Amino acid sequence: MSSKNEKPQNVVELTSSDDEDNVAAGATRPQVNAPASKATTQQNVPRQSAAAIASSPPVNEAPESRSFWKAGTYAANITIKSTPVQGSLEHARVHPKFLHSNATSHKWAFGAIAELLDNAVDEVQNGATFVKVDRVNIMKDNSPALVFIDDGGGMDPESLRKCMSLGYSTKKANKTIGQYGNGFKTSTMRLGADVIVFSRATHESKSTQSIGLLSYTYLRKTGQDDVIVPMIDFDISGHWAEPIIYSSQDDWSFNLKTILEWSPFASKSELLQQFEDIGPHGTKVIIYNLWMNDEGVYELSFDDDEEDICLRDEANSGSLKKLPKKVLERQSHISYRIRYSLRAYASMLYLGKFDNFKIILRGKPIQQFHIADELKFPKVISYRPQVSAPLKDATAETTIGFIKEAPALSVSGFNVYHKNRLIRPFWKVTGDGSLKGNGVVGVLEANFIEPTHDKQDFERSTLFVRLESKLKQMTLEYWKAYYHLIGHQLPASSTYNMESGGSVLSPVGHGPDMQKQPADQHKLGLASNFQEDMHRDVPSVALQGNVRHNLENGKPAVQPIIGIAEGHDNDGTPEGHPVTISADQICEENIQLFIKCEEHLQRETEINQLIELLEKEVTQAKLKCAKLSAYVEARKKQKTMEQ
């Protein structure tokens, strides 16, 4: 059959670029690039045929490892490519090992699954109403596989090729989650060694269906030193599926043969049957040869719960020993279950409530869980970071309150979202071991800070550090205002002694008389006496210098701080009556200083903006005066001439 369009040959060499389309669970339909012009087409570069590329001789390699973290260690096949014709350019190749090393950005398997769910959620703008996640059995060896099906816009042949390449992303809208063009490759290769994609779409009145195979197993066992992705396409605008030929019928047939040899399907008819689950448009992704743990057992467990997918190692931790009741209660809370239960994790994964979209896990829709709806004594606090240049969407509305199980359950932390997607669940900003803040949970969407590529954390920018300090201040202030409403009681005043390994002890002093003094007679609250302490003998600003001095002299980093108690003269405290300050008070004082610093920065920014505005007004006024002066002079000359 003759070629319908000028396009790359079906065996695609995976190259690097700056754009990626959706896939897996969601498929954003990109703008199809026009055929390359004569000026940019490398017509003289020698290219191997599909058969020559795909049938490179295998290398003698060590036995294949089914553990993800060991799968990147194998003998690489090194071949010498023919030198390109003079005047032509050679493209940069991507070795198959890069697929594995690139996927190691996902330390957590659920983070990889979340990437594929993100693609489906991004497809809501194209009419997607569901994404199904389930387990299927591979007929060839009865092994489990992970399948994602959505009814989004799907991908045409050009879009699928971009999806299989590195760095392509047409998701530039502010509402989309994906942006780096790397999520599909990293997530699928993190979950299994091989993935096959089926997609059906309609673009410019032409309906197509495409199949692409990204197989780490195929690349390793055939000794490839470049990432080769066999693909075939069909035109379904008519009454039947008509193969789309780009180079030759032999190449198309060889692509089909390669897919059948290395995929779970043994015939062309079995491949085409997979489109029956998709409908008129959508995408189906099957990840097979799933990775195992070091014990030779699949990472993902499909047997612990018929309606869930669990992380085996996390789900089994502690199950072999009898745990105390409080520990069991803690592990039954969603803050712990999201570690091993995909249903629990996906229920919190998106902040906004879906109107006409469902995540269906193993045949049962996931009910979205918004912990902010269950908080006791909730309060909404706005935070806008102070920056020199104004940021769009910089204001964060934070809902904070006590969990409904407080004070019995000591769960705390902030659930921080970015563009509707959960990045850091139950982020604890207060110090471990401190009673203050226990049970306080918050929810916010912080679009002014950037997540890491695996979307499991944020980049450690200045804005992130400021947000962390603000959330800590928010937690402590809320705790002070509401802790008594749920039955919490503050411990007796005490000194935090670092020399005792962080235990809470009575005030440290000199002599027996000091040991007998009540703790509250020797404690100075810096936060309440900040303005007075600024003129006393113990400035808080010197704390960091004291820590450095103590470390240099072999002393503990934090020493009991001696200050002046209320009711004494400024000359000092009576001998034998030093005043101690706890670590919590130091933290609070630092927060107060940070707030004042932020206020000064904000004031400085406002003043600078006012100065710029006034300078512009002065400049405009001078120009206006110059124009008026010129006009007056012209009028005077005109009158003189008339007279």
N, C-alpha and C positions, 0 to 999 in steps of 0.2 A: 504494500500500500504506500502511496506517496506521502511525503511529509506535509503536514498541514501548517506548521510554523517552524521558523528557525529558532531552535533552542539547544541548550547543551545536551550532550549525549546522556543516555539514561544512567550509566554508571557515573555517579557524581563524586568527584574528589572534593573532600570537605576542606574548604578554605576559610580563612578568617575575614570578617567584614564587620560592619557596624550596625547591623539590623537583624532582628529575628522575629518570625511570626509565631503566633500561638500554636499550641498543639496540646495534645493530651488533655483531654478534658476540656479544652477550649481552643477555639481556632479563630484568631482574628484575621479577617480577610484583608491582606495588604493591597496596595496599588501594584499592579503587575508592571514590571520594568519593560520598557520598549526594547526591541532587539538592538544590539550594540551597533553603533555606526561603523562605517568602513575604517574610520580613523583609529578606533579603539579595538577592533576585532583583530586578534592575533591569528591571522589566517595561515601564516607560515610556520607556526610552532608545531613540531611533529607531535601527534597524539597517538597513544596506543589504543587498540581496539578494546571493547569491553571484555572480550574473552582473554586478551593478553593481560589486561590489568587484573582481572579476577582470578586468574589461574596461576599466579606467581607460585613458585615452588615453596612448600612449607619448610620450616627450619626445624632442627633438632632441639626441642625445648623440654624443660622439666615438666613433670606431670602437672596438669592444670589445677590451680587452687580455686576452690569454690568459696573461699573467704574473701570478702571484699578488700580488706586491708592488706592481703597478700597477693592479690590478683595482678598487681602492677609489676611483679618481679618475674620476668621471663626473658629469654634470649631474643634480642631484637634482630630481625633480618635486615641486613644492609645491602642494598642494591645500588648499582651505578646507573643513573638515568642518562640517556643520550643528551649531548650538548645541544641547546637550542640553536636554531639557525641565526646567523649573525644579523643583528638588528632587531631581534625579537626579545621578549622578556620572559623570564621563568617565574612562575608563581611560587609562593612559600608553601611548603607542604606541612601537613600536620600528621605526626606519627601516631599510630593507634594508642601508644602508651599515654598520650595526652588525654585521651578520653577518660582514662582511669584517674590520672593525677588531677584533672579538672573536677572530677566528681568528688574528690576527697574534701572539697569545701563543705560538703554536707557531713557533719559528724554524727548527725541524728537522722535515722531513716524517715521519721515522721516529717522532718523538715523537707525532705525530698518529695514526699507525697503532697505536702502543702503547696509546693511549686506547681504541681499538676492541677491541683484544685484551683489555684489562682488563675490559671489559664481559662478554666471554665467560668469562673466568676467574671473575668474580664469580658467573656462572650455574652454576658447578659445584655450589653448594649447592642448586640447583634441578634437578639431575640432568643437566646438560650433560656430554657426553663428547667433544666436538670443536668446533673452529672451523676453518673452511676459508678460506684467503685465496688469491685467484687473479685472473687477468686474463681478462676476457671482451671480445669485440668487439661494438660497437654496430652493429646491422644497418643503421640509417639512414645512417650515414656511415663505417662500418668503423673507427671510432676506438676506442682501448683504454679500458676501464673497470676499476675495481677493485671486487671483490666479496668480501663477508664473509658466511659462512653458519654458523649455530650451531644446536644442537638443545637450547637452553635452554628455559625456561618460556614464552617468547614474551610478547607484549603484547596485552592486550585493547584495545578502542577508546579507553577512558579513559586507559589507560597510554600508548598511542601519542601521544595529545594532550599528555600531560605531558612525554613525551620530546622532542617538538618545541618545547616551551616552554622558557623560560630559567629556570634555577635549581631545577627540580624534582629532588629526589633522595630516594628512600626507602631508600637504602643507608646505614643508621645502624649496622650491625653492625661490630664491631671488625675482622672478617676481610675485609671488602670493601675494594676499592681505591678505587672511585669514591666521592665524597662531596660535590662542589660542584654537581652538576647542570648542568654546562656542557660536559662533555667531548665529547658527541656533536656538538653544533653546531660547536664550535671545530675538532674533528678533521676532520669531513667537509668543512667549508668550506675548511679548509687544504689538503686534497688535491685537491679539484675544485670546480667552480662549482655542481654540482647533485648531489642525492642522492635516491634513491627507496627507501622502506623497505617491506618485506613482512613481516608478522608474523602468526603463528597461535598462539592460546592457548585454554585452557579455564579459565573462572572461574565458580564457583558453578553447575556443571553446564551451563554454556552455552559452546559452542565458537564462536569467531569468528575471522575473518581480516580484516586491515586493511591498507590501502595509504595511505601518506602521501608527499607530494612537497615537499621543501624545495629550491627552485630559485632560485638567485641570478640566473641568466640570465632566467628568467621575470619576476622582480621588477624587474629593470633594464629589460628591453625593453618591459614594459607600463607603466612609469613609476609603480610603486607607491611610496607614502610610508609604508607599513606592511607588516610581514612577513605575507604571506598564505600559508597552507599548505593546499592542496587535499587532502582525505582522503575515502576511501570505505570502508565496512565491510560485511561479509557475516556473516550467521548461518549457520553450517555444522553446526548441531546435527542437522538433518534429513538428507535424502538429497542435497540440492543446496545450492548457495550462494544464500541469499536476501538481497537487499539490505536493509540496515538504514536506514530513513528517519527522520531527526530533525526536519526542518522540512517539506520538500515534495519530491515526486518531481522537480520541475524543478531544485531545488538539487542533489540527488544526481546527476542526469544532467549538470549543468553541471560539477560536480566531476570526474566521469569524463571529460568532454570536455577539461577543462583538463589533467588528468594525461596523457591520450593525446597532446595537442598538444605538451607540453613534456617528456615522458619519452621514453626510447628505444623505447617500445612503441606500435604503431599501432592495436591493437584490444583490446577487452575480453578476448577469449580469450587473447591473448598475455600480458596482465597475470596472468590466473588461472593460466597455465602456470608462472609463477614459483614458485608455492606447491608444485609437485611436488618441488622440491629441499629443501623444509623438513621434510616429514613431518607428524606429528600436532601438533607444537608446535616453535616455534623462530622465528628471525628471519633475514631475508636483507636485506643492505644493498648497494646498487649505487651507487657514486660514479662519475659520468661527467663529461665535459668537464673532464678532468684538467688541472691547471695546467702551464704550460711555463716554461722558464727564459728569460733575456733574449735567448738566441739563437734562440728559437722552437722549441725541442726539449722534449719532455716531461721533467719533473723525474725521474719514475720510469722506469727502464729495465727492460723486460721481455725484451730480446733478448740481453743480455750473458751470461745464464745461464738456461737453460730451467727450472731448479729454484729460482730465486731472483728477488727483486725488488731492484734496486740503485738507489742514488742516482747519477744520471748524472754530475753535476759532481764528486762525491767519487771515484767509481770511475775517472774518466778523468784525475784529477790525477796528473801525472807519468808518464802512460803514453806520451807522445810523445817522451820522452827516455830515454836509457839511464841506469839508476840503478846505483850501487855495490851490491855484494853485500850489505853490511850493511844498507843501506837497504831492499833487497828483503826480507831476512829480517825486518826490523822491520815492514814493511807486510803480511807474511804472517801476523803474529801476530794473535790475535783482538782484542787491544786496539786495533788499527788497523782490522781488517775490520769491526768493529761500526759504523764511521762510514758505510759505504756498502753493506753487505750486510744485508738484512733477516733472512736465515736466521741469520747470526752474531749479530746483535743480539737476535733473539727467543730464541736458545738460552740467553742469559744473563739474559733479562728477568725471570725469576721464580726466587726463591731455593729455594722448596720443590719437591720432586720430585712430579710428578703421578702419582697412582695409576691413575686411570681417565679421563684427559683427554689429548687430543692437539691440538697446533697443526699443521695440515696446510697447508703452503705449496706451492702449485702442484702439488698431487697427491702430495707426499712429506712424511711427518711430520718435524717438527723434533726433533732429539735435544737434550735439555737438556744444557747444559754447566755444570759447577760447577768453577770453577778451584781451589777449596779442595781438591778431591780430587787435584789434580796438584801441589800445593806440596811442595817439599823442606824437610825439618826443620820441619814445621808445629808451631805452638804455639797454644793457645787461651787468651785473656786476657779476663777479665771487666772491664767498666767500668760504673760506676753514677754518673751525674752527681749532684753535690751541689746540692740545691735546698732552699729553705725549706719548701715543701709537697711531700709525697711524690707521686711520679708512678707511674702504672700502666705496666707494661712498660718501666721505665726502664733496666733492666740490658741491656747489649749484650754478647753473646758474640762476640769477634773472633777469627777464625782467621787467623793470620799466618804467612808462610813465604817461601821463595825460589821463584820460578817455575822450572820444570824446565829452561828454556833458560839460566838464569844460570850463570856471569857473562857469557856471550857476548852476551846480549841485555839491554839496559839498559831494561827495562820495570818500572815500579813504580807503586804507588798502591793505594788502597782502593776496593773495590766496595761502595757503601753502599746498602742496601735500606731500604724503608719499607713495612710491611705486605706483605711478600713481593715487592714490586716494585722493580726496579733504578732508582735515582734518579741517582746519580753513579757512573759507571764509571771505574775506574782514576784515582781522585782523588789527585793527587800533593800530599802535604803537606810534603815537604822542598823546600829551595831548588833551583832549577835550577842545574846545573853542579856540584853537590856529589856526590862519589862515595858518600858515606854514604847508605845507603838504596837504592842501585841493586839492582834485582832483587827487592826486598821487596814482596810483594803481600798484601793483606788482604781479608777478607770479613766484613761485619757487617750486622745489621739494627737500625736506629736508629729505633724507633717513638716516641721521646720528642721528636723534632724534627719540624717540619712542612715538607712539600715545597711548592714553588711550584705555581701552578695548572697549569702545563704539565708538572709532574712530571719536570723535567729538572734541578732544583737544589733546594736547601733555603733556607728563609728564614734571613736572617742574624740569628738570635737569640743571646742569651747562651749558651744551651745548645749552639748550633752552634759558637760560638767556642771554648767549653771542649772540645767533642769534637775540634775540629781540633787544639788544643794537645795533647790526650791522645794522639791518633793520631801526631802528630809525635814525642812522647816515646817512644811504643811502638815506632815505626820505628827510632829511634836506639838504643834499648836492645837491641832484637832484633839489629840490625846488629852492635853491639859484641860480642854473645855468640856470633854464629854466622857472621860474614863469612868467617872463615878456613876454614870447612868446605867452601866452594865455590870456593876459590882466589882470593878477593879479597885484595888487599894494600893497606894504608893508604899514602898518599903520605907523603913526608918532611915533617916539620914546617915550616910556612911561614906567612907573614903574608899576609893578604888585603888588598891595597892598593887602596882604592877610587879613588885618583887615577889608577891605570893602567887604569881601565875594568873592574876586577874580575879582573885577572890575578893569579896566585899568584906572589909574589916572595919573595926572601930577606928576613930581618929588616931593618927600616929603623932606622938609628941615626945617630950623629954621629961623623965622623972615620973615617979609614982603618982603625983598629983594630977598630971595630965591624963593618965590612964583612967582616972575616976570621973573625969568631966563628961557630962552628957554630950552626945555627938552633935546635937543641934546648937550647942553653945560655941562650937568651933567651926561652923560652916558659913561661908560667905556666898550669897547668891549674886553672881556677876551680872546676870541678865537684868535683875531688878535694880541694881545699883550701878548700871553702866556709866551714866553721866558722872557720878561721883568718883568712880574708880579711875576715870580718865586722868584725874589729877592726883591720884595716890601713888603709893610706892610700888604697886604690882601691876604694871600695864600688861594687858592680855596679849598685845602685839608681840611681846618678847617670848612667847611660848615656843615658837619654832626654834629660836636661837638657843633657848634653854635645853631643848631636846637634843640639838646638835652638840652643845657643850657637854651634856651628860654622856652622850655616846662616845665622845672623844676621850673622856676620863674614866671610861669603864663603868659608869653608873647606869641605872635603869633609865630608859628613854623618858618616862613620865614620873616625876617626883611629886609628892604631896605639895601643893602650892600654899605658901604662907601669905596671908593677907591681913587686913585690918577688920575686925568685927565691928558691927554697929554699936554706937555708944562710946567708943574710945576716941581719943584724940588722934589727930593726923600724925603725931610724932611716932606712933607705933603702938603695938599691943604690949600689955604688961608681960614681963618675963614669965615664961612657963605657960603662956596662953596663946600659942600660934593657932592660926585659923586654916582649916583644910578645905579644899574644893574638890568635888567629885569629878570623874571623867565626863559624866553626863552634862555637868554644868559647863565644863570646858567646851564641849560640843555645841551647847546652846549659845555660849558666848561667841564662838566662831561664826555661828549662823547669824547672830545679830550683827556682827561686824561685816559679814558678807552682804546682808541686806542693806546696811548703810552704804557700803561700797557700791552696790547696784543703784541705790538712790542717787548717789553722787554722779555715777556714770550717766544715768538717765538725765539728770539735771545738766550735766556737761553737754550731752548730745542735744538737748533742747536749746541750750544757750548757743551752741555752734550753729544750729539750724536758724535760730533767730538772727544771729550775726550775718549769715549768708543772705537771709531775706532782706535785712536792712541794707546790706551792701548793694544788693540788686536794686532796691528802691532808690538808694542814693544815686546809683549810676543812671537809672532812668530819669530821676529828677534833674540831674546835670544835663542829660541830653535834651530834656524838655526845655530847660532854661536856655541852653545854647540855641535851640530852634527859635524860642521866643525872642531872644536877643537879636538873632539874625533877622527875624521878621520885623522887629521894631526899627532896626537900622535901615532895612529896606523901605519901610513906610516913611521914615524921616527923609531919606534921599528922594523918594517919589514926591513928597510934598514940596521939598526944596526945588525940584525941577519944575513943578507946576507953578510955583510962585515966580 
